[in-house]
Each structure stands twice: as structure tokens, then as C-alpha cells.
């Protein structure tokens, strides 16, 4: 059964408060597939708040949201219902971020998936608004990431994207063995199979795959520089 079909099945239980629904589910310490449903609904809600962070929900941001989740045409109505409820919900984005964080350990690689997805939405209109930056920085903090972690994650998406050392989280004068060790750590952490095992919907695995590709490219660039 698709994650989207399960969301359609629980849509009546959500009522008018996405935050209230998530609180009740997460309090039961859910396991797959319920954990997957809670995560996806929380991610939809946080994505809605992200799209609204700069004051305007653009068509390009909605399109980016659909790209992240690969929503089947027949399930769009249920997802749109959650998206619109969250967009109008009096609960702030911090509430949704904390609810998602409760599903995983601090700094879990799945939480990096969430940040990568949110960056994808933020960049969709070819602009990165200061309010979007502030939104993402606060979400990263709620997820347990340090300022250095956030800079590394941000480097995959904006401004410092051309800095392969920042993407790997190492300094330019780091020994090659340290760089290799860090690279191997990231490859293990970002492997898509780990994300599926953690209860994340398969529809979001592409985020982890793209992130791993960015890490591979950064590592290759560094090794070529070292060999030159």
C-alpha cells in the first residue's frame, strides 16, 4: 500500500489541526507504517510552512514540493488537504519541526533529508529569502544540528555550493586520510537503505540519493585537487 493511500485513509482523523493529529500519533511511539505516515504528514506540514516563509506561496514552490514527494495524481487531493490545513494552522513551523524531531534521534540522517527537501522548496523560485534562511536555521537547531552542521548542509544548496570541503565537513588542510575517513562515514550515513529501514517513505529516498551524489562529487573534486 502506498504511503499516499494511507494518508488518504487517515485524512478524516486529522480534523482541522495537523499539529494535534501528529501529537496524538507521536505520543503512542509509532512504528512503521504508522511512523512513516506521521513522518510524511509532518513533512507535508513543514513543507507548507516553508513555502510560506517568505510571505508568498508560489507555483514554483508547490511544484518543487511535488517533485520532492512524487505524489501520484490520484492522491493529490488528500495531500493538498494536509498542505492547506498546515498552511493555515495557527501552530508555527517550530511545532511541526519538534514533532518530526521526536520521531528520530538528534542529528539523524533522516532529519538531514528533511532539511534537504526544505532547501529544495526554498530554492524553487530562484531566490533564497533571508526569512527562508532563518526558517531553515531554526529548524536545523530544533533537529539538534550545530551551526557548523547547518553550514555544511546549506553548502549543498546555496552560496558555498562550490566548496567541496565544506560539503564534506572538513578543512582544506585536513590530511587525506581524515578526508577519506569522513567520506566513508558520510557514504554509510547517507545510503538510501538506511533511510528505508528507519521508516521513511520510499518516495523520499531520491533525496538521500541526490545527497550522496553531491558528497561523491565533492570527494572526487578534493582528490583531484590533492593529486594535481
C-alpha positions as CSV (number, residue, x, y, z in Angstrom):
1,X,0.0,0.0,0.0
2,X,1.4,3.4,-0.9
3,X,2.2,6.0,1.8
4,X,-0.2,8.3,0.0
5,X,-3.1,5.8,0.2
6,X,-2.5,5.6,3.9
7,X,-2.7,9.3,4.2
8,X,-6.0,9.3,2.4
9,X,-7.2,6.7,4.9
10,X,-6.4,8.9,7.9
11,X,-7.4,12.3,6.5
12,X,-10.7,12.2,8.4
13,X,-8.8,11.7,11.6
14,X,-6.7,14.8,11.1
15,X,-9.7,17.1,11.5
16,X,-8.8,20.8,11.5
17,X,-5.4,20.5,13.3
18,X,-2.5,18.8,11.7
19,X,-0.4,19.5,14.8
20,X,-2.9,18.0,17.1
21,X,-3.2,14.8,15.0
22,X,0.6,14.4,14.9
23,X,0.9,15.0,18.6
24,X,-1.6,12.2,19.3
25,X,0.1,9.8,16.9
26,X,3.7,10.5,18.0
27,X,2.7,10.2,21.7
28,X,2.0,6.5,21.0
29,X,5.6,6.0,19.9
30,X,4.6,4.8,16.5
31,X,6.4,2.1,14.5
32,X,6.2,1.5,10.7
33,X,3.9,2.0,8.8
34,X,2.3,4.5,11.3
35,X,5.7,6.1,11.9
36,X,6.0,6.6,8.1
37,X,2.6,8.2,7.9
38,X,3.3,10.5,10.8
39,X,6.7,11.5,9.3
40,X,5.1,12.2,5.9
41,X,2.3,14.3,7.3
42,X,4.7,16.2,9.4
43,X,6.9,16.7,6.4
44,X,4.0,18.0,4.3
45,X,3.1,20.4,7.1
46,X,6.6,21.7,7.5
47,X,6.9,22.0,3.7
48,X,3.7,24.1,3.7
49,X,5.2,26.4,6.3
50,X,8.5,26.6,4.3
51,X,6.7,27.6,1.1
52,X,5.0,30.4,3.1
53,X,8.2,31.6,4.9
54,X,8.9,34.4,2.5
55,X,5.3,35.6,2.6
56,X,4.1,34.1,-0.7
57,X,3.4,30.5,-1.7
58,X,4.5,30.4,-5.3
59,X,3.5,28.0,-8.0
60,X,7.2,27.0,-8.4
61,X,7.4,26.2,-4.7
62,X,4.3,24.0,-4.9
63,X,5.8,22.3,-8.0
64,X,9.1,21.7,-6.0
65,X,7.1,20.2,-3.2
66,X,5.5,17.7,-5.7
67,X,9.0,16.9,-7.0
68,X,10.2,16.0,-3.6
69,X,7.4,13.7,-2.8
70,X,6.4,12.3,-6.3
71,X,2.8,12.3,-5.4
72,X,0.5,10.2,-7.6
73,X,-2.2,12.1,-9.4
74,X,-5.0,10.2,-7.6
75,X,-3.6,11.1,-4.2
76,X,-3.1,14.9,-4.7
77,X,-6.4,15.8,-3.1
78,X,-5.5,14.2,0.2
79,X,-2.0,15.7,0.2
80,X,-3.4,19.1,-0.8
81,X,-5.8,18.9,2.2
82,X,-3.0,18.4,4.6
83,X,-0.8,21.1,2.9
84,X,-3.6,23.7,3.1
85,X,-4.6,22.9,6.7
86,X,-1.0,23.2,7.8
87,X,-0.5,26.4,5.8
88,X,-3.5,28.0,7.7
89,X,-2.8,26.3,11.0
90,X,-2.2,28.6,13.9
91,X,0.7,26.3,15.0
92,X,4.0,27.7,14.0
93,X,6.6,25.7,12.0
94,X,8.5,25.1,15.2
95,X,5.7,22.8,16.3
96,X,6.0,20.6,13.3
97,X,9.8,20.6,13.4
98,X,9.7,19.4,17.0
99,X,7.1,16.7,16.2
100,X,9.3,15.4,13.4
101,X,12.3,15.5,15.6
102,X,10.6,13.3,18.2
103,X,10.4,10.5,15.6
104,X,14.2,10.3,15.4
105,X,17.4,10.8,17.3
106,X,19.0,14.3,17.2
107,X,21.1,14.9,14.1
108,X,19.7,11.7,12.5
109,X,20.5,11.5,8.8
110,X,16.7,11.4,8.1
111,X,16.5,14.9,9.6
112,X,19.0,15.9,7.0
113,X,16.6,14.6,4.4
114,X,14.0,16.9,5.8
115,X,16.4,19.9,5.6
116,X,17.4,19.0,2.0
117,X,13.8,18.8,1.0
118,X,13.0,22.2,2.5
119,X,16.0,23.7,0.8
120,X,14.8,22.3,-2.5
121,X,11.4,24.1,-1.9
122,X,13.1,27.3,-0.8
123,X,15.2,27.5,-3.9
124,X,12.3,26.7,-6.3
125,X,11.6,30.4,-7.1
126,X,15.3,31.0,-7.9
127,X,15.6,33.2,-4.8
128,X,16.7,32.4,-1.3
129,X,15.0,34.9,1.0
130,X,16.5,35.8,4.4
131,X,13.3,34.7,6.1
132,X,13.7,31.3,4.4
133,X,17.3,31.1,5.7
134,X,16.1,32.0,9.2
135,X,13.4,29.4,9.0
136,X,15.8,26.6,8.0
137,X,18.4,27.6,10.6
138,X,15.8,27.4,13.3
139,X,14.5,24.0,12.1
140,X,18.1,22.7,12.0
141,X,18.6,23.9,15.6
142,X,15.4,22.1,16.7
143,X,16.7,18.9,14.9
144,X,19.9,19.1,17.0
145,X,22.3,20.3,14.3
146,X,25.0,22.8,15.2
147,X,25.8,26.0,13.3
148,X,28.7,24.1,11.6
149,X,26.3,21.3,10.6
150,X,23.9,23.8,9.2
151,X,26.7,25.5,7.2
152,X,27.7,22.1,5.7
153,X,24.1,21.2,4.8
154,X,23.5,24.7,3.4
155,X,26.6,24.3,1.2
156,X,24.9,21.6,-0.8
157,X,22.3,24.1,-2.0
158,X,23.3,27.8,-1.9
159,X,26.2,30.2,-2.0
160,X,29.0,27.9,-0.9
161,X,28.0,25.0,-3.1
162,X,31.3,25.2,-4.9
163,X,33.3,24.5,-1.7
164,X,33.7,20.7,-1.6
165,X,35.5,20.8,1.8
166,X,32.5,22.5,3.4
167,X,30.2,19.9,1.9
168,X,32.2,17.1,3.4
169,X,32.7,19.0,6.7
170,X,36.5,19.0,6.6
171,X,39.1,21.8,6.5
172,X,41.2,22.5,3.4
173,X,44.4,21.5,5.3
174,X,42.9,18.2,6.6
175,X,45.1,15.1,5.9
176,X,44.0,12.9,3.1
177,X,43.3,10.0,5.5
178,X,40.9,12.2,7.5
179,X,39.1,13.3,4.3
180,X,38.8,9.6,3.2
181,X,37.5,8.6,6.7
182,X,35.0,11.4,6.7
183,X,33.9,10.5,3.2
184,X,33.3,6.8,4.1
185,X,31.3,7.9,7.2
186,X,29.0,10.1,5.0
187,X,28.6,7.3,2.5
188,X,27.4,4.9,5.2
189,X,25.1,7.5,6.8
190,X,23.5,8.6,3.5
191,X,23.0,5.2,2.0
192,X,19.3,5.0,0.9
193,X,18.8,1.6,2.6
194,X,19.3,3.2,6.0
195,X,16.5,5.6,5.3
196,X,14.1,2.9,4.2
197,X,15.0,0.9,7.4
198,X,14.3,4.0,9.5
199,X,10.7,4.1,8.3
200,X,11.0,6.9,5.8
201,X,8.6,6.6,2.8
202,X,10.4,5.2,-0.3
203,X,9.0,8.2,-2.2
204,X,11.6,10.4,-0.4
205,X,14.6,8.2,-1.0
206,X,15.6,10.2,-4.0
207,X,16.7,13.0,-1.6
208,X,19.2,10.7,0.1
209,X,20.4,9.5,-3.3
210,X,21.0,13.1,-4.6
211,X,22.8,14.0,-1.4
212,X,25.1,11.0,-1.7
213,X,25.8,12.1,-5.3
214,X,26.8,15.6,-4.0
215,X,29.1,14.1,-1.5
216,X,30.7,11.8,-4.1
217,X,31.3,14.8,-6.4
218,X,32.8,16.8,-3.6
219,X,35.1,14.0,-2.6
220,X,36.2,13.5,-6.3
221,X,37.0,17.2,-6.6
222,X,39.1,17.2,-3.5
223,X,41.0,14.1,-4.5
224,X,41.7,15.6,-7.9
225,X,43.0,18.8,-6.3
226,X,45.2,16.8,-4.0
227,X,46.6,14.8,-6.9
228,X,47.3,17.9,-9.1
